[in-house]
Amino acid sequence: MRIGLLTEGGYPYVGGDAGLWCDRLVRGLGQHEFDVYALSRSRQQEDEGWLPLPPQVSRVRTAPVWTAERDGSRHGRRARRRFAECYEDLARAVCLGSDDQADRFAGALYGLAELARDEGGLVGALRSETAVRALERACRAPGASHTAREAGVPDLLTVAAHLERALRPLSLDWYEDDGLGSVDLCHATSGGPAALPGLLAHHFFGVPLLVTEYGVRLRSHYLTAGSGTEAPAVRALLAAFQRRLAAETYARATLLTPGNTHARRWQERCGADRAKIRTVYPGMDAARFAEAGESQERADADTLVWVGRVEPAKDLISLLHAFADVRAARPAARLRIVGPAADPEDRAYLGHCRALAAQLFPDEADGAHAVGDNPVSFDDIDDIGGSETPTLADVYASGSVVVLSSVVEGFPVGLVEAMFCGRATVSTDVGAVVEVIGGTGLVVPPRNPRAFAEACVALLRDPERRARLGAAARARALELFTVEQNIAAFHGIYLEIVSRCPVRRVVLDDAGDPLPFADPAEAHIPGRWTGQAGRVLVRGGPGWAGRGTTAVPAAPAPAVPLATTEGTR
């Protein structure tokens, strides 16, 4: 079958979100063909380039969501009236707090999409004064929420700018018969902007939509907005828009595949039908942790290991206070913290953690003439690869217990890696932790240093229990979280969707009459003898997505000639 893979800020870009997972999925399903439709998040991401693409990737089309030039289209009076009506309906559905606005939101969204398709884009209209005035009328309308009614002009301008960015996928030229209309299935790798092209493909062509969420986009928006500096009215209106978009996505999707039960509960809370949900755990490469998992000799019996991104949500402050209690019970205990601090806020947090560690644990020396040593060490994960820690597996293998102290967590990748290494774990009860651990580790309440310390001490004092839990954890990880199980699950889901919801295409001849047998059954048999010419890779999208861009030549698949490269519009 032909899969339209929809991504935002991810595959095929180097270092993109979920890029490694998508690459493994595409390579593991070589019997299918993939058209990749990718939204980039920044100029830097585009400059870093793409991952090497396997032969089953037939076409790549990209467009930026981080910038948009005016499309140059001049709308007539009728088009401007259509836009004002649809945009105001969309704004009213966002501003009204009642739960009966789903149909209004959907009608307005698809009305804007049809207008963009007819007029060649809506970038200028979404930035116009008409949009801001329609948003203002919606906020002042009877029934609007109290927070919406308090929005001032600066707030309305900010909200209008955010909505323009969120609705940029409506103006793409992907919604043609030779674009998303030609695929058998759209697979969105996340909610939000990545799923929006899939919604439009379903609306225009009846293409079934599969949405995978390893981290729920709506939840991520709440977390980001909570730490932002926007006014309350801006946060409330943008959150309402994301809720409406998530509910519409879940309603139209043929199937939803959350990465864990935690994400599944979020989807159900937003109105997703339980009958359409299939939990598919992320697939991770277990081979690189095999040596550490099969050998326990390298572990230091008194060392705790923490691995992850250094940020406030990981609550390293509570971890350090807990380790102070651990040291009181086990003076030989050591704590190793390994992870990057990506942005200035995270680096400031790392500096605070270092200062707290120096205060709680002054450098200790064995004698009067010895150099002091702090029992807490901080290492950047980018430094891994030297002589002391050649691989990430060696980091996990250096300790006997792996810890996680987060107050907010989605799917705990670090815990799964520790499980592959056969290590016992102590974690906080957040996100999908309990689901992942499944009784093979100790779990304590978040922000409870005393309980965390007691669990760590219990494992440090009992090597047999550590070994027993570590072996059970490794067996569980190998059963549930490998690449192989992930690929097998999606292969079955693809077949289920296409068998239940085949795309009915009517091909017309020159006279406009239906052409019999234009889409023969053998065209859907796996193989490249049916006329697939090769790979077409296109950078850019519509005019505003990258004027003057050139086609990217593709490495030819074995024994398959390349088609003429498709240009941008």
C-alpha positions as CSV (number, residue, x, y, z in Angstrom):
1,M,0.0,0.0,0.0
2,R,1.0,3.6,-0.3
3,I,1.3,5.5,3.0
4,G,1.3,9.2,3.4
5,L,3.6,9.8,6.5
6,L,2.8,13.2,8.0
7,T,5.4,14.8,10.4
8,E,6.1,18.1,12.0
9,G,9.6,18.9,13.1
10,G,10.6,15.3,12.7
11,Y,11.4,12.8,10.0
12,P,13.2,13.1,7.6
13,Y,15.1,15.9,9.2
14,V,18.3,15.1,11.1
15,G,17.6,15.3,14.9
16,G,13.9,15.9,14.5
17,D,11.3,14.7,17.0
18,A,10.5,11.0,16.6
19,G,12.9,10.9,13.6
20,L,14.6,7.7,14.7
21,W,11.2,6.0,15.3
22,C,9.9,7.0,11.9
23,D,13.1,5.9,10.2
24,R,12.9,2.5,11.8
25,L,9.2,2.1,10.9
26,V,9.8,3.0,7.3
27,R,12.8,0.7,6.9
28,G,11.0,-2.1,8.7
29,L,8.0,-2.0,6.3
30,G,9.8,-2.4,3.0
31,Q,6.8,-4.0,1.4
32,H,5.0,-0.7,1.4
33,E,5.7,2.6,-0.2
34,F,5.9,5.9,1.7
35,D,5.2,9.5,0.7
36,V,6.6,11.8,3.4
37,Y,4.9,15.1,4.0
38,A,7.1,17.0,6.5
39,L,6.5,20.4,8.2
40,S,9.8,21.9,9.4
41,R,10.1,24.0,12.5
42,S,13.1,26.3,11.9
43,R,15.7,27.4,9.3
44,Q,18.3,25.5,11.3
45,Q,16.4,22.3,11.0
46,E,16.2,22.7,7.3
47,D,19.9,23.5,7.0
48,E,20.9,20.4,8.9
49,G,19.4,18.3,6.1
50,W,17.8,14.9,6.0
51,L,18.5,11.4,7.2
52,P,19.5,8.9,4.5
53,L,16.2,7.7,2.9
54,P,15.5,4.0,2.1
55,P,14.2,3.0,-1.4
56,Q,10.6,2.6,-0.2
57,V,10.4,6.4,0.3
58,S,8.9,7.4,-3.1
59,R,8.4,11.1,-2.5
60,V,9.2,13.8,0.1
61,R,7.4,17.1,0.2
62,T,8.3,19.7,2.8
63,A,7.0,23.1,3.9
64,P,8.0,25.4,6.8
65,V,5.5,26.3,9.5
66,W,8.0,28.7,11.1
67,T,7.6,31.3,8.3
68,A,5.1,32.2,5.6
69,E,5.3,35.0,3.0
70,R,2.1,36.4,1.6
71,D,0.9,34.2,-1.2
72,G,0.1,37.2,-3.4
73,S,-3.4,36.1,-4.1
74,R,-6.0,38.8,-4.2
75,H,-9.4,37.6,-3.1
76,G,-12.6,38.9,-4.6
77,R,-15.6,40.2,-2.7
78,R,-17.2,36.8,-2.5
79,A,-14.1,35.1,-1.3
80,R,-13.5,37.8,1.4
81,R,-17.1,37.3,2.6
82,R,-16.6,33.5,2.7
83,F,-13.5,34.0,4.7
84,A,-15.1,36.4,7.2
85,E,-18.0,34.0,7.8
86,C,-15.8,30.9,8.2
87,Y,-13.2,32.6,10.4
88,E,-15.8,34.1,12.7
89,D,-17.5,30.7,13.0
90,L,-14.1,29.2,13.9
91,A,-13.5,32.0,16.5
92,R,-16.9,31.6,18.0
93,A,-16.4,27.9,18.4
94,V,-13.1,28.7,20.2
95,C,-14.5,31.5,22.4
96,L,-17.8,29.8,23.5
97,G,-17.3,27.6,26.5
98,S,-20.1,25.1,25.7
99,D,-19.4,21.6,24.5
100,D,-21.8,21.8,21.5
101,Q,-19.5,23.7,19.2
102,A,-17.7,20.7,17.6
103,D,-19.8,20.8,14.4
104,R,-19.4,24.6,14.1
105,F,-15.6,24.3,14.5
106,A,-15.4,21.5,11.9
107,G,-17.6,23.3,9.4
108,A,-15.5,26.5,9.8
109,L,-12.2,24.6,9.5
110,Y,-13.1,22.7,6.4
111,G,-14.7,25.9,4.9
112,L,-11.4,27.7,5.3
113,A,-9.6,24.7,3.7
114,E,-11.9,24.7,0.7
115,L,-11.5,28.5,0.3
116,A,-7.7,28.1,0.5
117,R,-7.9,25.4,-2.1
118,D,-10.0,27.5,-4.4
119,E,-8.1,30.8,-3.9
120,G,-4.5,29.4,-3.7
121,G,-3.9,30.1,-0.1
122,L,-5.1,32.1,2.9
123,V,-1.9,33.5,4.4
124,G,-2.8,37.1,3.7
125,A,-6.4,36.7,4.9
126,L,-5.4,35.1,8.1
127,R,-3.1,38.1,8.9
128,S,-5.7,40.7,7.9
129,E,-7.7,43.1,9.9
130,T,-10.8,41.1,9.0
131,A,-9.5,38.2,11.0
132,V,-8.8,40.3,14.0
133,R,-12.2,42.0,13.9
134,A,-13.9,38.6,13.5
135,L,-12.0,37.4,16.6
136,E,-13.0,40.5,18.5
137,R,-16.7,40.0,17.7
138,A,-16.5,36.3,18.8
139,C,-14.9,37.3,22.1
140,R,-17.7,39.9,22.7
141,A,-20.5,37.7,21.6
142,P,-23.1,36.4,24.2
143,G,-22.0,33.1,25.7
144,A,-18.3,33.8,25.3
145,S,-16.2,32.7,28.3
146,H,-15.3,35.3,30.9
147,T,-11.6,35.1,30.0
148,A,-12.3,35.7,26.3
149,R,-14.4,38.8,27.0
150,E,-11.4,40.3,28.9
151,A,-9.1,40.0,25.8
152,G,-7.8,43.4,24.8
153,V,-6.5,44.5,21.4
154,P,-2.9,43.3,22.0
155,D,-4.3,40.0,23.2
156,L,-6.4,39.6,20.0
157,L,-3.4,40.4,17.8
158,T,-1.4,37.8,19.6
159,V,-4.1,35.2,19.3
160,A,-4.7,36.0,15.6
161,A,-0.9,35.6,14.9
162,H,-0.9,32.2,16.7
163,L,-4.0,31.0,14.8
164,E,-2.4,32.1,11.5
165,R,0.6,30.0,12.3
166,A,-1.5,27.0,13.3
167,L,-3.6,27.2,10.2
168,R,-0.7,27.5,7.7
169,P,-1.1,23.9,6.6
170,L,-4.5,24.9,5.0
171,S,-2.6,26.9,2.4
172,L,-0.3,24.0,1.2
173,D,-0.7,22.6,-2.3
174,W,-0.6,19.0,-1.0
175,Y,-4.3,18.4,-1.4
176,E,-4.4,17.3,-5.1
177,D,-5.2,14.0,-6.8
178,D,-1.4,13.4,-7.3
179,G,-0.6,14.5,-3.7
180,L,-2.4,13.2,-0.6
181,G,-5.3,12.2,-2.7
182,S,-3.2,9.4,-4.2
183,V,-2.3,7.6,-0.9
184,D,-4.1,4.7,0.6
185,L,-3.6,5.8,4.2
186,C,-2.4,8.9,6.0
187,H,-0.3,8.3,9.1
188,A,0.2,11.4,11.3
189,T,3.1,10.9,13.7
190,S,1.6,13.4,16.2
191,G,-1.5,15.5,16.7
192,G,-1.7,19.2,16.0
193,P,-0.3,20.6,12.8
194,A,1.0,17.2,11.6
195,A,-2.5,15.8,11.7
196,L,-4.1,18.7,10.0
197,P,-3.1,17.7,6.4
198,G,-4.5,14.2,7.2
199,L,-7.8,15.8,8.2
200,L,-8.0,17.6,4.9
201,A,-7.0,14.5,2.9
202,H,-9.9,12.7,4.7
203,H,-12.2,15.6,4.0
204,F,-11.3,16.0,0.3
205,F,-10.6,12.4,-0.8
206,G,-11.9,10.1,2.0
207,V,-8.4,8.9,2.8
208,P,-8.4,7.1,6.2
209,L,-6.3,8.7,9.0
210,L,-4.1,7.1,11.6
211,V,-2.8,9.3,14.4
212,T,0.1,8.2,16.6
213,E,0.8,10.2,19.8
214,Y,3.7,9.2,22.0
215,G,3.3,12.5,23.7
216,V,-0.2,14.1,23.5
217,R,0.1,17.4,21.7
218,L,-2.7,19.0,23.8
219,R,-0.8,18.1,27.0
220,S,2.4,19.5,25.7
221,H,0.6,22.8,24.9
222,Y,-0.8,23.0,28.4
223,L,2.7,22.5,29.9
224,T,4.3,25.0,27.6
225,A,1.6,27.6,28.1
226,G,1.7,27.2,31.8
227,S,5.4,28.3,31.9
228,G,4.9,31.2,29.3
229,T,4.4,34.9,29.8
230,E,1.3,35.4,27.7
231,A,-1.8,37.1,29.2
232,P,-4.5,34.8,30.6
233,A,-6.9,35.6,27.8
234,V,-4.3,34.5,25.2
235,R,-3.5,31.3,27.0
236,A,-7.2,30.5,27.4
237,L,-8.1,31.1,23.8
238,L,-5.1,29.2,22.4
239,A,-5.9,26.3,24.7
240,A,-9.5,26.3,23.6
241,F,-8.4,26.2,19.9
242,Q,-6.0,23.2,20.6
243,R,-8.8,21.4,22.4
244,R,-11.2,21.8,19.5
245,L,-8.5,20.7,17.0
246,A,-7.7,17.7,19.1
247,A,-11.3,16.7,19.5
248,E,-11.9,17.0,15.7
249,T,-8.7,15.0,15.0
250,Y,-9.8,12.2,17.3
251,A,-13.3,12.2,15.9
252,R,-12.2,11.9,12.2
253,A,-9.3,9.5,12.7
254,T,-10.0,5.9,11.7
255,L,-7.7,4.7,14.5
256,L,-5.6,6.3,17.2
257,T,-2.4,4.7,18.5
258,P,-1.2,6.2,21.8
259,G,2.2,5.2,23.0
260,N,1.0,4.3,26.5
261,T,-2.0,4.3,28.8
262,H,-1.2,7.7,30.1
263,A,-1.6,9.2,26.6
264,R,-4.7,7.0,26.0
265,R,-6.4,8.6,29.0
266,W,-5.7,12.0,27.6
267,Q,-7.2,11.1,24.3
268,E,-10.3,9.6,25.9
269,R,-10.7,12.7,28.1
270,C,-10.7,14.8,24.9
271,G,-13.5,12.7,23.4
272,A,-11.8,9.9,21.6
273,D,-13.8,6.7,21.1
274,R,-12.3,3.8,23.0
275,A,-13.1,1.4,20.2
276,K,-10.7,3.3,17.9
277,I,-7.7,3.3,20.2
278,R,-4.9,0.8,20.0
279,T,-1.9,1.2,22.4
280,V,1.4,0.7,20.6
281,Y,4.5,1.1,22.7
282,P,7.5,2.9,21.2
283,G,10.1,0.6,19.6
284,M,13.7,1.0,20.9
285,D,16.9,-0.6,19.8
286,A,17.7,-3.3,22.4
287,A,20.9,-4.5,20.7
288,R,23.1,-1.7,21.9
289,F,22.2,-2.5,25.6
290,A,22.6,-6.3,25.2
291,E,26.1,-6.5,26.6
292,A,25.3,-4.5,29.7
293,G,22.1,-6.5,30.2
294,E,23.9,-9.8,30.1
295,S,26.7,-8.8,32.4
296,Q,26.3,-7.3,35.8
297,E,30.0,-7.4,36.9
298,R,30.7,-3.7,35.9
299,A,28.1,-2.3,38.2
300,D,29.3,-0.4,41.3
301,A,27.1,-1.7,44.1
302,D,26.9,1.7,45.8
303,T,26.3,4.0,42.8
304,L,22.9,5.5,41.7
305,V,22.6,6.6,38.1
306,W,20.3,9.3,36.7
307,V,20.1,9.9,32.9
308,G,18.0,12.4,31.1
309,R,17.6,16.0,30.1
310,V,18.4,18.4,32.9
311,E,15.3,20.6,33.4
312,P,13.1,21.7,36.3
313,A,10.5,19.0,35.4
314,K,13.0,16.3,36.3
315,D,13.1,17.6,39.9
316,L,16.8,17.0,40.5
317,I,16.5,19.2,43.6
318,S,14.4,16.5,45.3
319,L,16.8,13.9,44.1
320,L,19.7,15.6,45.8
321,H,17.8,16.0,49.0
322,A,16.9,12.3,48.9
323,F,20.5,11.4,48.2
324,A,21.5,13.2,51.4
325,D,19.3,10.8,53.3
326,V,20.8,7.9,51.3
327,R,24.3,9.0,52.3
328,A,23.3,9.1,56.0
329,A,22.3,5.4,55.8
330,R,25.0,4.4,53.2
331,P,28.1,6.6,53.5
332,A,29.8,4.9,50.5
333,A,26.9,5.8,48.2
334,R,27.5,7.9,45.1
335,L,25.2,9.6,42.7
336,R,26.0,10.1,39.0
337,I,23.9,12.6,37.0
338,V,24.3,12.4,33.2
339,G,22.4,14.6,30.8
340,P,22.4,17.8,28.7
341,A,21.1,21.2,29.6
342,A,19.8,22.4,26.3
343,D,18.7,26.0,26.8
344,P,19.6,28.9,29.1
345,E,16.9,28.2,31.6
346,D,18.0,24.6,31.8
347,R,21.6,25.6,32.2
348,A,20.7,27.9,35.0
349,Y,18.8,25.1,36.7
350,L,21.9,22.8,36.3
351,G,24.0,25.5,37.9
352,H,21.6,25.6,40.8
353,C,21.8,21.8,41.2
354,R,25.6,21.9,41.2
355,A,25.6,24.6,43.9
356,L,23.1,22.6,46.0
357,A,25.2,19.4,45.6
358,A,28.3,21.4,46.8
359,Q,26.4,22.7,49.8
360,L,24.9,19.3,50.8
361,F,28.1,17.3,50.1
362,P,31.3,19.2,50.8
363,D,34.3,17.6,49.1
364,E,35.5,14.7,51.3
365,A,39.1,13.5,51.6
366,D,40.4,10.3,53.0
367,G,43.3,12.1,54.8
368,A,44.9,15.4,55.5
369,H,47.0,15.3,52.3
370,A,44.3,13.8,50.0
371,V,42.2,15.8,47.4
372,G,38.6,16.1,48.3
373,D,35.9,14.3,46.2
374,N,32.2,15.0,45.9
375,P,29.9,12.0,45.9
376,V,27.7,13.7,43.3
377,S,29.0,14.0,39.7
378,F,27.5,15.8,36.8
379,D,28.3,14.7,33.2
380,D,27.1,16.0,29.9
381,I,25.6,13.3,27.8
382,D,27.5,14.8,24.8
383,D,30.8,13.8,26.5
384,I,29.9,10.1,26.3
385,G,32.2,8.4,23.9
386,G,35.5,9.0,25.7
387,S,37.7,6.4,27.3
388,E,35.9,6.4,30.6
389,T,32.3,6.0,29.3
390,P,32.4,4.8,25.7
391,T,28.6,4.3,25.3
392,L,25.3,5.2,26.9
393,A,25.0,1.5,27.9
394,D,28.2,1.9,29.9
395,V,26.6,4.8,31.8
396,Y,23.7,2.6,32.9
397,A,26.1,-0.3,33.6
398,S,28.2,1.8,35.9
399,G,25.6,1.8,38.7
400,S,23.5,-0.8,40.5
401,V,20.3,1.3,40.6
402,V,18.9,3.7,38.0
403,V,16.7,6.5,39.4
404,L,14.1,8.9,38.0
405,S,12.7,11.7,40.1
406,S,10.5,13.6,37.6
407,V,7.3,15.5,38.5
408,V,6.2,15.6,34.9
409,E,6.9,12.7,32.5
410,G,5.4,11.2,29.3
411,F,7.0,8.0,28.2
412,P,10.1,7.4,30.3
413,V,12.7,6.4,27.6
414,G,15.5,6.4,30.2
415,L,13.7,3.8,32.3
416,V,13.3,1.5,29.3
417,E,17.0,1.8,28.5
418,A,17.8,0.9,32.1
419,M,15.5,-2.1,31.9
420,F,17.3,-3.3,28.7
421,C,20.5,-3.1,30.8
422,G,19.0,-5.3,33.5
423,R,19.1,-2.6,36.2
424,A,16.7,-2.2,39.2
425,T,15.0,1.2,39.2
426,V,13.5,3.7,41.7
427,S,11.0,6.1,40.1
428,T,8.3,8.6,40.9
429,D,4.7,7.8,40.0
430,V,4.2,10.2,37.1
431,G,3.1,9.8,33.5
432,A,3.5,6.2,32.1
433,V,6.1,5.2,34.7
434,V,4.0,2.5,36.5
435,E,2.8,1.1,33.1
436,V,6.4,0.8,31.9
437,I,7.8,-0.6,35.1
438,G,5.0,-3.1,35.6
439,G,6.2,-4.3,39.0
440,T,9.9,-4.7,38.1
441,G,11.0,-1.6,40.1
442,L,10.1,0.6,43.1
443,V,7.8,3.5,42.6
444,V,7.3,6.4,45.1
445,P,5.2,9.6,45.1
446,P,6.7,12.6,43.4
447,R,8.3,15.4,45.5
448,N,8.8,13.0,48.4
449,P,12.6,12.8,49.1
450,R,12.2,10.7,52.2
451,A,10.3,7.9,50.4
452,F,12.7,8.1,47.5
453,A,15.7,7.7,49.8
454,E,14.1,4.8,51.6
455,A,13.5,2.9,48.3
456,C,17.1,3.5,47.2
457,V,18.5,2.3,50.5
458,A,16.3,-0.8,50.4
459,L,17.8,-1.8,47.0
460,L,21.4,-0.8,47.8
461,R,21.2,-3.1,50.9
462,D,19.8,-6.1,49.0
463,P,21.9,-7.2,46.0
464,E,19.7,-10.3,45.5
465,R,16.6,-8.2,45.2
466,R,18.4,-5.9,42.8
467,A,19.4,-8.8,40.6
468,R,15.9,-10.3,40.7
469,L,14.2,-7.0,39.7
470,G,16.8,-6.2,37.1
471,A,16.3,-9.6,35.3
472,A,12.5,-9.1,35.4
473,A,12.8,-5.6,34.0
474,R,15.0,-6.8,31.1
475,A,12.6,-9.6,30.2
476,R,9.7,-7.1,30.3
477,A,11.5,-4.6,28.1
478,L,12.5,-7.2,25.5
479,E,8.9,-8.3,25.3
480,L,7.1,-5.0,25.0
481,F,9.5,-2.2,23.9
482,T,11.5,-3.5,21.0
483,V,11.6,-2.2,17.4
484,E,10.3,-5.5,16.2
485,Q,7.1,-5.4,18.2
486,N,6.5,-1.8,17.1
487,I,6.9,-2.6,13.4
488,A,4.7,-5.7,13.6
489,A,1.9,-3.7,15.4
490,F,1.8,-1.0,12.8
491,H,1.9,-3.5,9.9
492,G,-1.2,-5.1,11.3
493,I,-2.9,-1.8,11.9
494,Y,-2.2,-0.6,8.3
495,L,-3.8,-3.8,7.0
496,E,-6.8,-3.4,9.3
497,I,-7.4,0.2,8.2
498,V,-7.1,-0.3,4.5
499,S,-9.3,-3.5,4.6
500,R,-12.0,-1.6,6.5
501,C,-11.8,1.8,4.9
502,P,-10.5,1.5,1.3
503,V,-10.2,4.7,-0.7
504,R,-12.8,4.7,-3.5
505,R,-11.3,6.5,-6.5
506,V,-13.2,7.2,-9.6
507,V,-11.0,7.9,-12.7
508,L,-12.6,9.8,-15.6
509,D,-11.7,9.5,-19.2
510,D,-11.3,12.5,-21.6
511,A,-15.1,12.7,-22.0
512,G,-15.7,12.9,-18.3
513,D,-17.1,9.4,-17.9
514,P,-15.9,6.9,-15.4
515,L,-13.1,4.7,-16.8
516,P,-13.5,1.0,-15.9
517,F,-10.6,-0.8,-14.5
518,A,-8.5,2.3,-14.3
519,D,-7.4,1.3,-10.8
520,P,-6.9,-2.5,-11.2
521,A,-6.6,-4.8,-8.2
522,E,-3.1,-5.9,-9.1
523,A,-1.9,-2.4,-8.7
524,H,-2.2,-2.9,-4.9
525,I,0.0,-6.1,-4.8
526,P,3.3,-5.4,-3.1
527,G,6.1,-5.0,-5.7
528,R,7.5,-2.5,-8.1
529,W,6.4,-4.1,-11.4
530,T,3.2,-2.0,-11.4
531,G,4.6,1.1,-12.8
532,Q,6.2,3.0,-9.9
533,A,8.9,5.0,-11.6
534,G,11.0,6.0,-8.7
535,R,11.5,8.5,-6.0
536,V,10.6,12.2,-6.2
537,L,12.0,14.4,-3.5
538,V,10.7,17.9,-3.3
539,R,11.9,20.7,-0.9
540,G,9.3,23.3,-0.3
541,G,5.6,23.4,-0.7
542,P,3.5,26.3,-2.0
543,G,5.0,29.5,-3.2
544,W,5.5,31.0,0.3
545,A,7.1,27.7,1.5
546,G,10.3,28.2,-0.4
547,R,10.4,30.2,-3.6
548,G,13.2,29.3,-5.9
549,T,13.9,26.0,-4.3
550,T,15.3,23.2,-6.4
551,A,14.4,19.6,-6.5
552,V,16.7,17.2,-4.6
553,P,18.0,14.3,-6.6
554,A,17.4,11.0,-5.1
555,A,19.7,8.0,-5.0
556,P,18.0,5.4,-7.3
557,A,16.6,2.2,-6.0
558,P,18.2,-0.9,-7.3
559,A,17.0,-1.7,-10.9
560,V,14.4,1.1,-10.8
561,P,14.8,4.2,-13.0
562,L,14.3,7.6,-11.5
563,A,11.3,9.7,-12.6
564,T,11.6,13.3,-13.7
565,T,12.0,15.4,-10.6
566,E,8.8,17.2,-9.5
567,G,9.2,20.9,-9.1
568,T,7.6,23.2,-6.5
569,R,4.6,25.3,-7.3
